[in-house]
Amino acid sequence: MAKKRYSRQELYILRNYIPVDSLIESLGIESKMSEGCFRFCCPKCRGFDTSVKFDKNLARCFHCEKNYNTIDLVMLVKGSDFTRSVEFLKIIYEQKKHPAPTLSSKKKAGTSQPDSIGNILKAITPAIKNRIKDPSKNPKNKLTVENLHDRVLHLEHQISHLTQKIATIEQIR
């Protein structure tokens, strides 16, 4: 397979918008709730001394001291290379229809509706962008466009994760 290049944003979305606990379950990795923590069978050492850090969307095995993001997990469990793992995650991401930005860089003709919180903010408050570009207009707050974008993506991820957790709770009731 030819090497593909993926944008930084594309990889960020795949690592952060597909909840690692959901991915663990969909990959068929044995998992359970224990003492209020989500635990899973480490695909490397097969131990259960594991945990998921939901705010960072990372999984960790304390026995073999390995950290996993979504791409790492797919590579290890499926035995696939980076490119195939990313393509697999893109399919999962599109199927789950997360409320995050779309992975396709082309917008559909005739649509002007924003597809993410970041785009909504840009559409309704263009002055924010100017204040960020010109620090003299905003001396107390050292925001950059990238910093603001990362904060918005993080908030979108948290909203997505909470939405999934609420749906799970509603299904249990």
Protein Blocks (a to p, Z undefined) as FASTA:
>chain_A
ZZddddfklmmmmmmmmcfklmmmmnopacddeehiacdddfklopabdcddfknopacd
fklopacdfklmmmmmnopafklmmmmmmmmmmmnopabdcfbfbdcehiabdfbfklmm
mmmmmmlmmmmmmmmlmmmlccdfklmmmmmmmmmmmmmmmmmmmmmmmmmZZ
